[in-house]
Amino acid sequence: MIKNLFTFCFLFLSFQIFSQNIDQIRSVANFSSDAELSSYVEKAKLKGLSLAEVEALATAQGAKLSEVQLLRKLWNSKNDKLFDDINTTESVIKSSFGNTKFGEEEEKEKEEDLRFGSYFFNNKNISEVPELLIATPSNYRLGPGDELIINLYGASENSYSVQVSRNGTVKFDRIAPVYLSGLSIISAKNRLKNRLSKLYAGLGSNDKLSKVDIDVSLKKARSVVVNITGQVEAPGTYTISGFSSVLNALFAAGGPNEVGSFRNIKLLRNGKVNKIIDLYDYFVTGLYPNVYLRDQDVILVEAYSKQVDLSNGFKINGLFELKENEVINDVLKFSGGFSSDSYKEKIFINRIKSASRSVFEFSKEKFLESELIDGDILTAKTVSAFITNSVSIEGAVYLPGVFDLSNTKNIKQLIASSQGLLPDALTKAILFRTNDGIENEIISINLNNEKDLETFLIEQDRLLINSSTDLDFKSTIKVEGEVNNPETFEYKKGMTVRDAIISASGFNANANKSDIILIRNISSENKNKTNKEFNINFDENLNADNNMELLPDDILSVRKIPYLQTSKSFKVEGEIAIPGFYSIKNQNFTIYDAITENIEFLKSSSIEGISIFRDSIRIPVFGEKLISEGFSSKFNFELVSGDIINVPSKNKTASISGEVQQEGILNIDRPISAKLAIDFVGGFTENSLKRGVYVEYQNGLRKVTRSFLFFKFYPKVLPGSRVVVPEKDENKNKTSVGEIVGYTTSLVSIVALIKSL
């Protein structure tokens, strides 16, 4: 008896641990709305549980298959809804198509990302869901579940809405069932016209008065179940629209994985290969694999058999899959050919030979006949930037650059090709000559000497002609201080103090125009002083001082008006007689000064609720104590420019929010305990963090709950206060699936040990 009781206790504890997240899921799945279940699913995601973990827990707890399917749909739904609503008069196709997720780890460079074609399935901007609101394709094959609209017009008018039954037929009154399964829309139209002609003779008539025409369209496409297997990112069973093609289905499954074939994708129908799809036809030539899927089709993606690497020199570099007998010219077509700067006469192939690699060269003539081997690495060489049969000219000419040596035999012709010398060109030039591939010789050229101009040029010669400004040292002057554009300017001969001030965009409002300092370096005079200062007055009209000529490296310092300070102000808002801006009159202007000199309270003003906002920080002001104690009160402090004094209105209520049974507002006329206020709204919840309860008063002051041993001392709640009950940290109480498995394993071991006693 004791052993059985002990076993039952362990099983009960394990069951409680194992099902802590499932009880809520099952109850919500059975009795709650979709919106409430969606909210719970989001919480489960935040807790770090995966869909597989939640499904496993639900199944172990005894959840029904329908409940697990509903949970999966809500989990996979992008907008936390079972189905997206489409505002049309037509019925909406409900599909779980494309909801499979492949993990949300950070993107990183993988080998499969280099494979040609993988970019299509990695493109986040492409929707995997086929367009459902389109005209019915003529080659779409009907099947059980498709709904049709059949319109008759002309001499007789009627409309039928029928659904293809499980037997593949549609039924009309007074005629036998019409078999349509497997027929295209065009074929179905012809068959229906033939069979309905027994009811409407005008369908077979050519007489305009008695003729009846028929139109057949798809009202609602059926859903089909397909299996995607082999080397794909997410193999499995998918419920998709009957409009879906093989490419749509592959996109939903994430496409081929790192070894999956893009060129040998098999569509199996009734256990036989119905179609072999080569996605390179779509990627390279745009031929869409427009093969519509049927119920229980199987898409098999086998591993690739041959893959080569185009590593450099092609328009698209990467890994390319090849079929048997495909040659160099084929892979060039896939990659778009050589890049613009590649040598196009040869391709170099790094190929595996037994236990090592060797390099082979293939000329252009062999591109059409040379087969490639799995693992080949193809490289095209980049053409060098070296320009043959050329000479160049640089510097003070109108058209510097590289010129054809055959048209420029000497220096005179080279200068003429560059459209001549600039006005500031020097008469001395330098000819740099290249010998054995190295520019290692300099020849001095006098441009006024006809003999030098006849100097014969050779390949890669470079002529440099400097200008007079290249040899000049650029001097500067500096303007700093109270000007609109303080900066260092290039010195120009004849520049005056007034010119420098104008270059600096003039004085600003704080400039002391009567005492501008000009600092001049006199260290070259070899005296005791290194700098000399000049005082310049701009308050007067044009005079010798402010029109004084500057020298290189002079510094103009424009100082601020003495004792000038910017005006400071504060703002008062709320329940006062005259809200608005007020000046801070002196350096020690305090909140007490502001209240006594500028603020007139109303009967509705809450003096105890006064607070100050400073740089997004709220500062409590204990108004009643401050006013009663006066300037020397410890609650008095200085104001700074930009402060906002807020005077709220009296409030005889207190709000309670957070993890309580029901958030609410209480009317209070005296202080009460925060615990009592929480009890008034139903008390705490299971997730309440009781030790974190705090009260925020009307002036912004916050007081938190204090604890001593097992006792909690809750703060007082005053009129205008806000009581906040925080939520517990869920991570501290979360039991992971790994821990559950560990607990279960330990439990099984203990139970086995007990039974052996």
C-alpha positions, 0 to 999 in steps of 0.5 A: 500500500505504501509503495503504491501511494509513493508511486502515485505521488511521483506520477502526480508530480511528474504530470503537473510538471509535464502539463504546466503549459498544456492545460491552458492550451487544451482549455483554450482550444476547446472553449475559447475563440480564435482570437483568445487562442491566438493570444495564448500562442503568442505567449507560448512563442515568447516563452521560447517553446517551438511548435514541435514542443507544444504539439508534443506536449499537447499530444501527451496530455491527450489533446485531440487531433482536431485540437492539434490541427487548430493549434498548428494553424494558429501557430503558423498563421502570419497574421495570427488568424486562421484565414485571411478575408478577401472582400469579394462576392466569391467564396474564399479558398481556405488553405494552409499553403506556405505557412511552413517556417524554416527557422528564424536564425540570423542570416549567415553565408552558407555554401547553398547561398552560392548555388545558382538558383538558391537566390530565388527561394531565399528572396523574402520579397517573393510570395509563395502563395499563388494568386487565387483571384485570376482567370481560370487557366485553360489547362487547369484540370478539374477534380473533386471539390472544384466548384463551377459556375455554368451560365447559359445565355441567349434564347434561354438564360439560366445559371448553375452552381455545381461542385464536382463530387468525390466520384468526379461528377456534377449533377443536373436535374433530369439528366444523368451525372456528368463526369468532369474529373481530369478534364480541362476547362475547355474540355469540360465546357464541350462535354457540358454543352453536349449533355445540357443540349438535351435540356436546352436544344438551342445549345446545338442550334446555329439559328440566331433567334433560338441559339443558346451559348454556354460559359463555364468558369471556376467559382472555387478551386479545390484544395489538394494534398501534396507530399514534398520529399527528398533534398528540400529544406522542409519536406512534408505534406502540404495542403495547397490550392489546386491552382498551385504549380510545382514551383509554388509548392517548392517555394513553400517547402523552402526549395532544394537544400544544399545538395538538392537538385534544381534540374532533376525534380520529379513529379510522381502521380499514381506512383509513376513519374509524370514529369521531370522539371528542370528549374534552370529552364525558368531561371535562364530562359524564363520558361515557367514550369506551369504544371498544376498539381493534383491530390496526392501528387509527390514532388521528389527532389533528388541529390545533384549528380554533377556540380561545378564552381565558377569562381572568377571572371564570369557575370554570375559566379557561383555553383552550377549544377550540370547534367550529363554531357553538358559542356563548357558552353552550357555553363557559360550560358547559365552564368551569362558569359564572361565578365567585361574585364575577363580574357575571353579566349581561354578558361582555366579549370582546376580539376580533381585527378585521383588524390590531388588537383591539376589545372587545365587550359581550354581554348575557345575552340573547345568550349562546345566539345569539352565536358565538365566533371563534378568538382571542377573549378572554372576561372577566367583571367582578368585582363591587366590595366596595362595599356600598350602602345600609349603615352600620357601627359599630366598637369597644366594642360587642357586635356590630360590623359593617355594618348596613342603612341602611333599619333604622338611621336614626340613631346611637341605632338603630345602637347598638341594632342592635349590641346596645349598648355594652360596659362600658368604652366611652367616652362620646365617639365619632367619626362618619366621613362619606363625601362623593363617594365619599371619607371626608373628614368627622368628626363628634364625638358625645357618647353622653350627649347625646340630640340627638347620638344622634338624628343622622341617618345617610347611606349609608357612615357609620362610627361608631367607639366607643373603650374606656377601655383604648384610651387606656391605655399598657400597662406591662411588667415583665421576668423574666430569668435562671434561671427556667423561663419568662424573658419580658416580662409585662404589668404589673398594679397590685399585682404583687409580686416573688413574683407575677412569679416565679410568672408566669415559672413559678418558678426552675430548678435553677441559680437563686441564690435568695438574691441576686435583683436587682431593677432599677428605673428612677429617671431621672425623679428627675433624679439622677445615677443612672438605675437603682437595684438591690435585693437580694432573698432568696428562701431565707427564707420570705415577707418584705417583700423577696420580697413587694415591690410592683413598678413599671412597667418593673421588671426581675428578674434571677435569677442562677446559683449562684456557680461552678456548672458542669454535670457533664461525662462521657465514655463508654467502650465495647468490649473493656474490663473495665467499659464505661460512663459516667465523669466528667470530673474536672477542666478539663484531663482528658485521654485519658491520664487516662481510660486510666490512671484508668478503663480496664482493658484485656482480653487481646483489646483492641486498644490501637492501634485506640482511637479517639474519636467526637466529634460524629460525627467519629472521632478516631484515638488512637495508644494504644501511643505515648500510654501509653508516652510518658505525659501529655506525649505529643504524642498526648495531648489533652483530653476534652470532655463527650459523647466516646465512647472505643471500644476494639476487639478485636484483628483479624488480618485486613485487608479489600480492597474497591472496584474490585478483581477480587474483594473479600476478606479476608486474614489478616496478622500483619505489615505488608504493602504495600497493592499486595501486598494488592490483588494477593492478591485478583486486582489492579486492574480497568480502572476502578480509580483507582490513585492514589486507593488508601487504607488505613483503620486500626483507629483511623480514621486514613487514609493515601493513596497518594503519587506521585512522577514515575511511581512510586507509594508505597502505604501499609502495611496493618496487622492490622485495616485496610481497603484501599479502591480508588476508581473512576475518574470516568466523566465524564472518559473519556466520549465523547458522541454529538456527539463521535463524530459529529465524529470520524466526519465528520473521518475521512470527510474524511481518507479522502476526502483520502487517496483523492484522492492 
